[in-house]
Amino acid sequence: MSAFPIPSAITRFVSARTEPVRCSPSLAATVARARELEAACHRWLVAYSIAILRVSVGAVFLGFGALKFFPGVSPAESLVEATTHILTFGLIPGGVALVGVAVLETVIGLCLLLGRGMRAAGLLLVVQLGGILSPIVLLPGRLFSGAGIAPTLEGQYVLKDIIIVGAALVLAASIGGARLHADAGEPAAQ
């Protein structure tokens, strides 16, 4: 036993660190298979994620638009009428505004679902998103009257539309020709 065991511990540590780590063949094969699977998933996402986003947003617009055709069914009916009343200075009655928003959302939804008229859908989305988010400025008392600045149910309904804004930006970029692509030989983002 040496008087100073520290140098021998350091020697063992250094020699262990300089030798390459060896994997069993089965572990190496498992790691390689996992990387192949990750690459396949990434290729699938690149190929289909924007189309899935388009269909998903289209279904949301079609569903919420269809609800507005039936009085008393849409949870946003009162908010749509109040917002439209303010935006149009009371010139458009609430029932007409509700049908107008229902038509707008339904047309956007159908365009997105079918993948047709995408430029028109993009322009209609700009109008719709302005209307969807305007209660944040026009009717903050209805949206944030909970404890502190907690959103009400109507506020939560409007705030979730921020996600739709992000999705609409991705869709607008794809309408303009933007595409996802996987660079050959480049590992997927961690």
MIGUGU-198702 format. One record per residue: residue in three letters; y, x, z of N, C-alpha, C, O in turn. Coordinates in Angstrom, 1 decimal. Layout:
<gukes>
(ALA, (Y, X, Z), (Y, X, Z), (Y, X, Z), (Y, X, Z))
...
</gukes>
This chain:
<gukes>
(MET, (-1.2, 0.8, 0.0), (0.0, 0.0, 0.0), (1.2, 0.9, 0.0), (1.3, 1.8, 0.8))
(SER, (2.2, 0.6, -0.9), (3.4, 1.4, -0.9), (4.4, 1.0, 0.1), (4.4, -0.1, 0.6))
(ALA, (5.3, 1.9, 0.4), (6.3, 1.6, 1.4), (7.3, 0.7, 0.8), (8.0, -0.1, 1.6))
(PHE, (7.5, 0.7, -0.5), (8.5, -0.1, -1.1), (7.8, -1.0, -2.1), (7.6, -0.6, -3.3))
(PRO, (7.4, -2.2, -1.8), (6.6, -3.1, -2.7), (7.5, -3.7, -3.8), (7.0, -4.2, -4.8))
(ILE, (8.8, -3.6, -3.7), (9.7, -4.2, -4.6), (9.6, -3.6, -6.0), (9.5, -4.3, -7.0))
(PRO, (9.5, -2.2, -6.2), (9.4, -1.7, -7.5), (8.1, -2.1, -8.2), (8.2, -2.4, -9.4))
(SER, (7.0, -2.3, -7.5), (5.8, -2.7, -8.2), (5.9, -4.2, -8.6), (5.4, -4.6, -9.7))
(ALA, (6.6, -5.0, -7.8), (6.9, -6.4, -8.2), (7.7, -6.4, -9.4), (7.5, -7.3, -10.3))
(ILE, (8.7, -5.6, -9.5), (9.6, -5.6, -10.7), (8.8, -5.1, -11.9), (9.0, -5.7, -13.0))
(THR, (8.0, -4.1, -11.7), (7.2, -3.6, -12.8), (6.3, -4.7, -13.4), (6.2, -4.9, -14.6))
(ARG, (5.6, -5.5, -12.5), (4.8, -6.6, -12.9), (5.6, -7.6, -13.6), (5.2, -8.2, -14.7))
(PHE, (6.8, -7.9, -13.1), (7.6, -9.0, -13.7), (8.1, -8.5, -15.1), (8.0, -9.3, -16.1))
(VAL, (8.5, -7.3, -15.2), (9.0, -6.8, -16.5), (7.9, -6.8, -17.6), (8.1, -7.2, -18.7))
(SER, (6.7, -6.3, -17.2), (5.6, -6.2, -18.1), (5.2, -7.6, -18.5), (4.8, -7.9, -19.7))
(ALA, (5.3, -8.6, -17.6), (4.9, -10.0, -18.0), (6.0, -10.6, -18.9), (5.6, -11.3, -19.8))
(ARG, (7.2, -10.2, -18.8), (8.3, -10.7, -19.6), (8.3, -10.1, -21.0), (8.7, -10.7, -22.0))
(THR, (7.7, -8.9, -21.2), (7.8, -8.3, -22.5), (6.6, -8.6, -23.3), (6.6, -8.4, -24.6))
(GLU, (5.5, -9.1, -22.7), (4.3, -9.5, -23.5), (4.6, -10.9, -24.1), (5.1, -11.8, -23.4))
(PRO, (4.2, -11.1, -25.3), (4.4, -12.4, -25.9), (3.6, -13.5, -25.2), (2.4, -13.2, -24.8))
(VAL, (4.1, -14.7, -25.2), (3.4, -15.8, -24.6), (2.4, -16.3, -25.6), (2.7, -16.5, -26.8))
(ARG, (1.1, -16.4, -25.2), (0.1, -16.8, -26.1), (-0.3, -18.2, -25.7), (-0.5, -18.6, -24.6))
(CYS, (-0.5, -19.1, -26.8), (-0.9, -20.4, -26.6), (-2.4, -20.5, -27.0), (-2.8, -19.8, -27.9))
(SER, (-3.0, -21.4, -26.4), (-4.4, -21.7, -26.9), (-4.3, -22.3, -28.3), (-3.3, -23.0, -28.6))
(PRO, (-5.3, -22.1, -29.1), (-5.2, -22.7, -30.5), (-5.0, -24.2, -30.4), (-4.3, -24.8, -31.3))
(SER, (-5.5, -24.9, -29.5), (-5.3, -26.4, -29.4), (-3.9, -26.7, -29.1), (-3.4, -27.7, -29.6))
(LEU, (-3.3, -25.9, -28.2), (-1.9, -26.2, -27.8), (-1.0, -25.9, -29.0), (-0.1, -26.7, -29.3))
(ALA, (-1.2, -24.8, -29.7), (-0.4, -24.5, -30.9), (-0.6, -25.6, -32.0), (0.4, -26.0, -32.6))
(ALA, (-1.8, -26.1, -32.2), (-2.0, -27.2, -33.2), (-1.3, -28.5, -32.7), (-0.8, -29.2, -33.5))
(THR, (-1.3, -28.7, -31.4), (-0.7, -29.9, -30.9), (0.8, -29.8, -31.1), (1.5, -30.8, -31.5))
(VAL, (1.4, -28.7, -30.9), (2.9, -28.5, -31.1), (3.2, -28.6, -32.6), (4.2, -29.3, -32.9))
(ALA, (2.4, -28.0, -33.4), (2.6, -28.1, -34.9), (2.5, -29.6, -35.3), (3.4, -30.1, -36.1))
(ARG, (1.6, -30.3, -34.8), (1.4, -31.7, -35.2), (2.6, -32.6, -34.7), (3.0, -33.5, -35.3))
(ALA, (3.1, -32.2, -33.5), (4.2, -33.0, -32.9), (5.5, -32.7, -33.8), (6.3, -33.6, -34.0))
(ARG, (5.6, -31.5, -34.3), (6.8, -31.2, -35.1), (6.7, -31.9, -36.5), (7.6, -32.4, -37.0))
(GLU, (5.4, -32.0, -37.0), (5.2, -32.7, -38.2), (5.6, -34.2, -38.0), (6.2, -34.8, -38.9))
(LEU, (5.1, -34.7, -36.9), (5.4, -36.2, -36.6), (6.9, -36.4, -36.5), (7.4, -37.4, -36.9))
(GLU, (7.6, -35.5, -35.8), (9.0, -35.6, -35.6), (9.7, -35.6, -37.0), (10.6, -36.3, -37.2))
(ALA, (9.3, -34.7, -37.8), (9.9, -34.5, -39.2), (9.6, -35.8, -40.0), (10.5, -36.3, -40.7))
(ALA, (8.5, -36.4, -39.9), (8.2, -37.6, -40.6), (9.0, -38.8, -40.1), (9.6, -39.6, -40.8))
(CYS, (9.2, -38.9, -38.8), (10.1, -39.9, -38.2), (11.5, -39.7, -38.6), (12.2, -40.7, -39.0))
(HIS, (11.9, -38.5, -38.7), (13.3, -38.2, -39.1), (13.5, -38.6, -40.6), (14.5, -39.2, -40.9))
(ARG, (12.5, -38.3, -41.4), (12.6, -38.7, -42.8), (12.7, -40.2, -43.0), (13.4, -40.8, -43.8))
(TRP, (11.9, -40.9, -42.1), (11.8, -42.4, -42.2), (13.2, -42.9, -41.7), (13.7, -43.9, -42.3))
(LEU, (13.8, -42.4, -40.7), (15.1, -42.8, -40.2), (16.2, -42.6, -41.3), (17.0, -43.5, -41.5))
(VAL, (16.1, -41.5, -41.9), (17.1, -41.2, -43.0), (17.0, -42.2, -44.1), (18.0, -42.6, -44.6))
(ALA, (15.8, -42.5, -44.4), (15.5, -43.4, -45.5), (15.9, -44.9, -45.2), (16.3, -45.6, -46.1))
(TYR, (15.7, -45.3, -44.0), (15.7, -46.8, -43.7), (16.7, -47.2, -42.6), (17.0, -48.4, -42.5))
(SER, (17.3, -46.3, -41.9), (18.1, -46.8, -40.7), (19.4, -47.5, -41.1), (19.8, -48.5, -40.5))
(ILE, (20.1, -47.1, -42.2), (21.3, -47.9, -42.6), (20.9, -49.2, -43.1), (21.7, -50.2, -42.8))
(ALA, (19.8, -49.4, -43.8), (19.4, -50.7, -44.3), (19.1, -51.6, -43.1), (19.4, -52.8, -43.1))
(ILE, (18.4, -51.0, -42.1), (18.1, -51.8, -40.9), (19.3, -52.2, -40.2), (19.4, -53.3, -39.7))
(LEU, (20.3, -51.3, -40.1), (21.6, -51.6, -39.4), (22.3, -52.8, -40.2), (22.8, -53.7, -39.6))
(ARG, (22.3, -52.7, -41.5), (22.9, -53.7, -42.4), (22.3, -55.1, -42.1), (23.0, -56.1, -41.9))
(VAL, (21.0, -55.1, -42.1), (20.2, -56.4, -41.9), (20.5, -56.9, -40.5), (20.6, -58.1, -40.3))
(SER, (20.5, -56.0, -39.5), (20.7, -56.4, -38.1), (22.1, -57.0, -37.9), (22.2, -58.1, -37.3))
(VAL, (23.1, -56.4, -38.4), (24.4, -56.9, -38.3), (24.6, -58.2, -39.1), (25.2, -59.1, -38.6))
(GLY, (23.9, -58.2, -40.2), (24.0, -59.5, -41.0), (23.3, -60.6, -40.3), (23.9, -61.7, -40.3))
(ALA, (22.2, -60.4, -39.6), (21.6, -61.5, -38.9), (22.4, -61.9, -37.7), (22.5, -63.1, -37.4))
(VAL, (23.1, -61.0, -37.0), (24.0, -61.4, -35.9), (25.1, -62.2, -36.4), (25.4, -63.3, -35.9))
(PHE, (25.8, -61.8, -37.5), (26.9, -62.6, -38.1), (26.4, -64.0, -38.6), (27.0, -65.0, -38.3))
(LEU, (25.3, -64.0, -39.3), (24.7, -65.3, -39.8), (24.4, -66.2, -38.6), (24.7, -67.4, -38.6))
(GLY, (23.8, -65.7, -37.6), (23.4, -66.5, -36.4), (24.6, -67.0, -35.7), (24.6, -68.2, -35.4))
(PHE, (25.6, -66.2, -35.3), (26.7, -66.6, -34.6), (27.6, -67.5, -35.5), (28.3, -68.5, -35.0))
(GLY, (27.7, -67.2, -36.8), (28.4, -68.1, -37.7), (27.8, -69.5, -37.8), (28.6, -70.5, -37.8))
(ALA, (26.5, -69.6, -37.9), (25.8, -70.9, -38.0), (26.1, -71.7, -36.7), (26.2, -72.9, -36.8))
(LEU, (26.1, -71.1, -35.6), (26.3, -71.8, -34.3), (27.7, -72.5, -34.3), (27.8, -73.6, -33.8))
(LYS, (28.7, -71.9, -34.9), (30.0, -72.5, -34.9), (30.2, -73.7, -35.8), (31.2, -74.4, -35.7))
(PHE, (29.2, -74.0, -36.7), (29.2, -75.2, -37.5), (28.9, -76.5, -36.6), (29.2, -77.6, -37.0))
(PHE, (28.3, -76.3, -35.4), (27.9, -77.4, -34.6), (28.8, -77.4, -33.3), (28.7, -76.6, -32.5))
(PRO, (29.6, -78.4, -33.2), (30.6, -78.5, -32.1), (29.8, -78.5, -30.7), (28.8, -79.1, -30.5))
(GLY, (30.4, -77.6, -29.8), (29.8, -77.5, -28.5), (28.6, -76.6, -28.4), (28.1, -76.5, -27.3))
(VAL, (28.2, -76.0, -29.4), (27.0, -75.1, -29.4), (27.4, -73.7, -29.2), (26.7, -73.0, -28.4))
(SER, (28.4, -73.2, -29.8), (28.8, -71.8, -29.7), (29.5, -71.5, -28.4), (30.4, -72.2, -28.0))
(PRO, (29.1, -70.5, -27.7), (29.8, -70.1, -26.5), (31.2, -69.6, -26.7), (32.0, -69.5, -25.8))
(ALA, (31.5, -69.2, -27.9), (32.8, -68.7, -28.2), (33.8, -69.7, -28.8), (34.9, -69.4, -29.2))
(GLU, (33.4, -71.0, -28.9), (34.2, -72.0, -29.6), (35.6, -72.1, -29.0), (36.5, -72.0, -29.8))
(SER, (35.7, -72.2, -27.7), (37.0, -72.4, -27.1), (37.9, -71.1, -27.3), (39.1, -71.2, -27.6))
(LEU, (37.2, -70.0, -27.2), (38.0, -68.7, -27.4), (38.5, -68.6, -28.9), (39.6, -68.1, -29.1))
(VAL, (37.6, -69.0, -29.8), (38.0, -69.0, -31.2), (39.2, -69.9, -31.5), (40.2, -69.5, -32.1))
(GLU, (39.1, -71.1, -30.9), (40.2, -72.0, -31.1), (41.5, -71.5, -30.5), (42.6, -71.7, -31.1))
(ALA, (41.5, -71.0, -29.3), (42.7, -70.5, -28.6), (43.3, -69.3, -29.4), (44.5, -69.2, -29.5))
(THR, (42.4, -68.4, -29.8), (42.9, -67.2, -30.5), (43.5, -67.6, -31.8), (44.6, -67.1, -32.2))
(THR, (42.9, -68.5, -32.6), (43.4, -68.9, -33.9), (44.7, -69.7, -33.7), (45.6, -69.5, -34.5))
(HIS, (44.8, -70.5, -32.6), (46.1, -71.2, -32.3), (47.2, -70.2, -32.2), (48.3, -70.4, -32.7))
(ILE, (47.0, -69.1, -31.5), (48.0, -68.1, -31.3), (48.3, -67.3, -32.6), (49.5, -67.2, -32.9))
(LEU, (47.3, -66.9, -33.3), (47.4, -66.1, -34.5), (48.1, -66.9, -35.6), (48.9, -66.3, -36.4))
(THR, (47.9, -68.2, -35.7), (48.5, -69.0, -36.7), (49.7, -69.8, -36.3), (50.2, -70.7, -37.0))
(PHE, (50.2, -69.6, -35.0), (51.3, -70.3, -34.5), (51.1, -71.8, -34.4), (52.0, -72.6, -34.6))
(GLY, (49.8, -72.2, -34.2), (49.5, -73.6, -34.0), (49.4, -74.3, -35.3), (49.3, -75.5, -35.3))
(LEU, (49.5, -73.7, -36.5), (49.5, -74.4, -37.8), (48.1, -74.8, -38.2), (48.0, -75.7, -39.0))
(ILE, (47.1, -74.2, -37.7), (45.7, -74.6, -38.1), (45.1, -75.2, -36.9), (44.9, -74.5, -35.8))
(PRO, (44.6, -76.5, -37.0), (43.9, -77.1, -35.9), (42.7, -76.4, -35.5), (42.0, -75.7, -36.3))
(GLY, (42.3, -76.5, -34.2), (41.1, -75.8, -33.7), (39.8, -76.1, -34.4), (39.1, -75.1, -34.7))
(GLY, (39.6, -77.3, -34.8), (38.3, -77.7, -35.5), (38.3, -77.0, -36.9), (37.2, -76.5, -37.3))
(VAL, (39.4, -77.0, -37.6), (39.5, -76.3, -38.9), (39.3, -74.8, -38.7), (38.6, -74.2, -39.5))
(ALA, (39.9, -74.2, -37.7), (39.8, -72.8, -37.4), (38.3, -72.5, -37.2), (37.8, -71.4, -37.6))
(LEU, (37.6, -73.3, -36.4), (36.3, -73.0, -36.0), (35.4, -73.1, -37.3), (34.5, -72.2, -37.4))
(VAL, (35.6, -74.0, -38.2), (34.8, -74.1, -39.4), (35.1, -72.9, -40.3), (34.3, -72.3, -40.9))
(GLY, (36.4, -72.5, -40.3), (36.8, -71.3, -41.1), (36.1, -70.1, -40.6), (35.6, -69.3, -41.4))
(VAL, (36.1, -69.9, -39.3), (35.4, -68.7, -38.8), (33.9, -68.8, -39.0), (33.3, -67.8, -39.3))
(ALA, (33.4, -70.0, -38.9), (31.9, -70.2, -39.2), (31.6, -69.8, -40.6), (30.6, -69.1, -40.8))
(VAL, (32.4, -70.2, -41.5), (32.2, -69.9, -43.0), (32.3, -68.4, -43.2), (31.5, -67.7, -43.8))
(LEU, (33.4, -67.8, -42.6), (33.6, -66.3, -42.7), (32.4, -65.5, -42.2), (31.9, -64.6, -42.9))
(GLU, (32.0, -65.9, -41.0), (30.9, -65.1, -40.4), (29.5, -65.4, -41.2), (28.7, -64.4, -41.3))
(THR, (29.3, -66.6, -41.6), (28.1, -66.9, -42.4), (28.1, -66.1, -43.7), (27.1, -65.6, -44.1))
(VAL, (29.2, -66.1, -44.4), (29.3, -65.3, -45.7), (29.1, -63.9, -45.5), (28.3, -63.2, -46.2))
(ILE, (29.7, -63.3, -44.4), (29.5, -61.9, -44.1), (28.0, -61.6, -43.8), (27.4, -60.7, -44.3))
(GLY, (27.4, -62.5, -43.0), (26.0, -62.4, -42.7), (25.1, -62.4, -43.9), (24.2, -61.6, -44.0))
(LEU, (25.4, -63.4, -44.8), (24.5, -63.5, -46.0), (24.7, -62.3, -46.9), (23.7, -61.8, -47.4))
(CYS, (25.9, -61.8, -47.1), (26.2, -60.6, -47.9), (25.4, -59.4, -47.3), (24.8, -58.7, -48.1))
(LEU, (25.5, -59.2, -46.0), (24.8, -58.1, -45.4), (23.3, -58.2, -45.5), (22.6, -57.3, -45.8))
(LEU, (22.8, -59.4, -45.2), (21.3, -59.6, -45.3), (20.8, -59.4, -46.7), (19.7, -58.8, -46.8))
(LEU, (21.5, -59.9, -47.7), (21.0, -59.8, -49.0), (21.4, -58.5, -49.7), (20.8, -58.2, -50.7))
(GLY, (22.3, -57.8, -49.1), (22.8, -56.5, -49.7), (23.6, -56.7, -51.0), (23.6, -55.8, -51.8))
(ARG, (24.1, -57.9, -51.1), (25.0, -58.2, -52.3), (26.4, -58.4, -51.9), (26.7, -58.9, -50.8))
(GLY, (27.3, -58.1, -52.8), (28.7, -58.3, -52.5), (29.2, -57.5, -51.3), (30.0, -57.9, -50.5))
(MET, (28.7, -56.3, -51.2), (29.0, -55.4, -50.1), (30.4, -55.0, -49.9), (31.0, -54.9, -48.8))
(ARG, (31.1, -54.8, -51.0), (32.6, -54.5, -50.9), (33.3, -55.7, -50.4), (34.2, -55.6, -49.5))
(ALA, (33.0, -56.9, -50.9), (33.6, -58.1, -50.3), (33.3, -58.3, -48.9), (34.2, -58.7, -48.1))
(ALA, (32.1, -58.0, -48.5), (31.7, -58.1, -47.1), (32.4, -57.1, -46.2), (32.8, -57.5, -45.1))
(GLY, (32.7, -56.0, -46.8), (33.4, -54.9, -46.0), (34.9, -55.4, -45.8), (35.4, -55.2, -44.7))
(LEU, (35.5, -56.0, -46.8), (36.8, -56.5, -46.6), (36.9, -57.7, -45.7), (37.8, -57.8, -44.8))
(LEU, (35.9, -58.6, -45.8), (35.8, -59.7, -44.9), (35.6, -59.3, -43.4), (36.1, -59.9, -42.5))
(LEU, (34.8, -58.2, -43.3), (34.6, -57.6, -41.9), (35.8, -57.1, -41.3), (36.0, -57.3, -40.1))
(VAL, (36.7, -56.5, -42.1), (38.0, -56.0, -41.5), (38.8, -57.2, -41.0), (39.3, -57.1, -39.9))
(VAL, (38.9, -58.3, -41.7), (39.6, -59.5, -41.3), (38.9, -60.1, -40.0), (39.5, -60.4, -39.0))
(GLN, (37.6, -60.2, -40.1), (36.8, -60.7, -39.0), (36.9, -59.9, -37.7), (37.1, -60.4, -36.6))
(LEU, (36.8, -58.6, -37.8), (36.9, -57.7, -36.7), (38.3, -57.8, -36.0), (38.4, -57.7, -34.8))
(GLY, (39.3, -57.9, -36.9), (40.7, -58.1, -36.3), (40.7, -59.4, -35.5), (41.3, -59.4, -34.4))
(GLY, (40.1, -60.4, -36.0), (40.1, -61.7, -35.2), (39.2, -61.6, -34.0), (39.6, -62.1, -32.9))
(ILE, (38.1, -60.9, -34.1), (37.1, -60.8, -33.0), (37.8, -60.1, -31.8), (37.6, -60.5, -30.7))
(LEU, (38.5, -59.0, -32.1), (39.1, -58.2, -31.1), (40.5, -58.6, -30.6), (41.0, -58.1, -29.6))
(SER, (41.1, -59.5, -31.3), (42.5, -59.8, -31.0), (42.6, -60.5, -29.6), (43.7, -60.4, -29.0))
(PRO, (41.6, -61.2, -29.1), (41.7, -61.8, -27.7), (42.0, -60.7, -26.6), (42.5, -61.0, -25.6))
(ILE, (41.6, -59.5, -26.9), (41.8, -58.4, -25.9), (43.3, -58.3, -25.7), (43.7, -58.0, -24.5))
(VAL, (44.1, -58.4, -26.7), (45.5, -58.3, -26.6), (46.2, -59.7, -26.3), (47.1, -59.8, -25.5))
(LEU, (45.7, -60.7, -27.0), (46.3, -62.0, -26.9), (46.0, -62.8, -25.7), (46.8, -63.6, -25.1))
(LEU, (44.7, -62.7, -25.2), (44.3, -63.5, -24.1), (43.6, -62.7, -23.0), (42.4, -63.0, -22.6))
(PRO, (44.2, -61.6, -22.5), (43.6, -60.8, -21.5), (43.2, -61.5, -20.2), (42.2, -61.1, -19.6))
(GLY, (44.0, -62.5, -19.9), (43.7, -63.2, -18.7), (42.4, -64.0, -18.7), (41.7, -64.2, -17.7))
(ARG, (42.0, -64.4, -19.9), (40.7, -65.1, -20.1), (39.5, -64.1, -20.1), (38.4, -64.5, -19.7))
(LEU, (39.8, -62.9, -20.5), (38.7, -61.9, -20.7), (38.5, -61.1, -19.4), (37.4, -60.5, -19.2))
(PHE, (39.6, -60.9, -18.6), (39.5, -60.0, -17.5), (40.1, -60.6, -16.2), (41.1, -60.2, -15.7))
(SER, (39.4, -61.6, -15.7), (39.9, -62.3, -14.5), (38.9, -62.1, -13.4), (39.0, -62.8, -12.3))
(GLY, (37.9, -61.3, -13.5), (36.9, -61.1, -12.5), (37.5, -60.2, -11.4), (38.7, -59.8, -11.5))
(ALA, (36.7, -59.8, -10.5), (37.2, -58.9, -9.4), (37.7, -57.6, -10.0), (37.0, -56.9, -10.8))
(GLY, (38.9, -57.2, -9.6), (39.5, -56.0, -10.2), (39.8, -56.3, -11.7), (40.6, -57.2, -12.0))
(ILE, (39.2, -55.5, -12.5), (39.4, -55.7, -14.0), (38.0, -56.0, -14.6), (37.8, -55.7, -15.8))
(ALA, (37.1, -56.6, -13.9), (35.8, -56.9, -14.4), (36.0, -58.0, -15.5), (36.7, -59.0, -15.3))
(PRO, (35.2, -57.9, -16.6), (35.3, -58.9, -17.6), (34.6, -60.2, -17.2), (33.6, -60.2, -16.6))
(THR, (35.1, -61.3, -17.7), (34.5, -62.6, -17.6), (33.4, -62.6, -18.6), (33.1, -61.7, -19.4))
(LEU, (32.6, -63.7, -18.7), (31.6, -63.9, -19.7), (32.2, -63.8, -21.1), (31.7, -63.2, -22.0))
(GLU, (33.4, -64.5, -21.3), (34.1, -64.4, -22.6), (34.5, -63.0, -22.9), (34.4, -62.5, -24.0))
(GLY, (34.9, -62.2, -21.9), (35.3, -60.8, -22.0), (34.1, -60.0, -22.4), (34.3, -59.1, -23.3))
(GLN, (33.0, -60.2, -21.8), (31.8, -59.5, -22.2), (31.4, -59.8, -23.7), (30.9, -58.9, -24.4))
(TYR, (31.6, -61.1, -24.0), (31.2, -61.5, -25.4), (32.1, -60.7, -26.4), (31.6, -60.3, -27.5))
(VAL, (33.4, -60.6, -26.1), (34.3, -59.9, -27.0), (34.0, -58.4, -26.9), (34.0, -57.7, -28.0))
(LEU, (33.9, -57.8, -25.8), (33.7, -56.3, -25.6), (32.4, -55.8, -26.3), (32.4, -54.7, -26.8))
(LYS, (31.4, -56.6, -26.4), (30.2, -56.2, -27.1), (30.4, -56.1, -28.6), (29.7, -55.4, -29.3))
(ASP, (31.5, -56.7, -29.0), (31.8, -56.6, -30.5), (32.4, -55.2, -30.8), (32.5, -54.8, -32.0))
(ILE, (32.7, -54.4, -29.8), (33.0, -53.0, -30.1), (31.9, -52.3, -30.8), (32.1, -51.4, -31.6))
(ILE, (30.7, -52.6, -30.4), (29.5, -52.0, -31.1), (29.4, -52.5, -32.5), (29.1, -51.7, -33.4))
(ILE, (29.8, -53.7, -32.8), (29.8, -54.2, -34.2), (30.9, -53.4, -35.0), (30.7, -53.2, -36.2))
(VAL, (32.0, -53.0, -34.4), (33.0, -52.2, -35.0), (32.4, -50.9, -35.5), (32.6, -50.5, -36.6))
(GLY, (31.6, -50.2, -34.6), (31.0, -49.0, -34.9), (30.0, -49.2, -36.1), (29.9, -48.3, -37.0))
(ALA, (29.2, -50.2, -36.0), (28.2, -50.5, -37.0), (28.9, -50.8, -38.3), (28.5, -50.3, -39.4))
(ALA, (30.0, -51.5, -38.3), (30.8, -51.8, -39.5), (31.3, -50.6, -40.1), (31.4, -50.4, -41.4))
(LEU, (31.8, -49.6, -39.3), (32.3, -48.3, -39.9), (31.2, -47.6, -40.6), (31.4, -47.0, -41.7))
(VAL, (30.0, -47.6, -40.1), (28.8, -46.9, -40.7), (28.5, -47.6, -42.0), (28.3, -47.0, -43.1))
(LEU, (28.5, -48.9, -42.0), (28.2, -49.7, -43.2), (29.3, -49.5, -44.3), (29.0, -49.4, -45.4))
(ALA, (30.6, -49.5, -43.8), (31.7, -49.2, -44.8), (31.6, -47.9, -45.4), (31.8, -47.7, -46.6))
(ALA, (31.2, -46.9, -44.6), (31.0, -45.5, -45.2), (29.8, -45.5, -46.2), (29.9, -44.9, -47.3))
(SER, (28.8, -46.3, -45.9), (27.7, -46.3, -46.9), (28.0, -47.1, -48.2), (27.5, -46.8, -49.2))
(ILE, (28.9, -48.1, -48.0), (29.4, -48.8, -49.2), (30.2, -47.9, -50.1), (30.1, -47.9, -51.3))
(GLY, (30.9, -46.9, -49.5), (31.7, -46.0, -50.2), (30.9, -44.8, -50.8), (31.4, -43.9, -51.4))
(GLY, (29.6, -44.8, -50.5), (28.7, -43.8, -51.1), (28.1, -42.8, -50.1), (27.3, -42.0, -50.5))
(ALA, (28.5, -42.9, -48.8), (28.0, -42.0, -47.8), (26.5, -42.2, -47.6), (26.1, -43.4, -47.7))
(ARG, (25.7, -41.2, -47.5), (24.3, -41.3, -47.3), (23.9, -40.3, -46.2), (24.5, -39.3, -46.0))
(LEU, (22.8, -40.7, -45.5), (22.2, -39.8, -44.6), (21.3, -38.9, -45.4), (20.7, -39.4, -46.4))
(HIS, (21.1, -37.7, -45.0), (20.2, -36.8, -45.6), (19.6, -35.8, -44.7), (20.3, -35.5, -43.7))
(ALA, (18.4, -35.3, -44.9), (17.8, -34.3, -44.1), (17.8, -33.0, -44.9), (17.4, -33.0, -46.0))
(ASP, (18.4, -32.0, -44.3), (18.4, -30.7, -44.9), (17.0, -30.1, -44.9), (16.4, -30.1, -43.8))
(ALA, (16.6, -29.5, -46.0), (15.3, -28.9, -46.0), (15.3, -27.6, -45.1), (16.2, -26.8, -45.2))
(GLY, (14.3, -27.5, -44.3), (14.2, -26.3, -43.5), (15.0, -26.3, -42.3), (14.9, -25.4, -41.5))
(GLU, (15.8, -27.3, -42.1), (16.7, -27.4, -40.9), (16.0, -28.3, -39.9), (15.6, -29.4, -40.2))
(PRO, (15.8, -27.8, -38.6), (15.2, -28.6, -37.6), (16.0, -29.8, -37.3), (17.3, -29.8, -37.4))
(ALA, (15.4, -30.9, -36.9), (16.1, -32.1, -36.4), (17.0, -31.8, -35.2), (16.7, -30.9, -34.4))
(ALA, (18.1, -32.5, -35.1), (19.0, -32.3, -34.0), (18.3, -32.5, -32.7), (17.5, -33.5, -32.6))
(GLN, (18.5, -31.7, -31.7), (17.9, -31.9, -30.4), (18.6, -32.9, -29.5), (18.1, -33.1, -28.4))
</gukes>
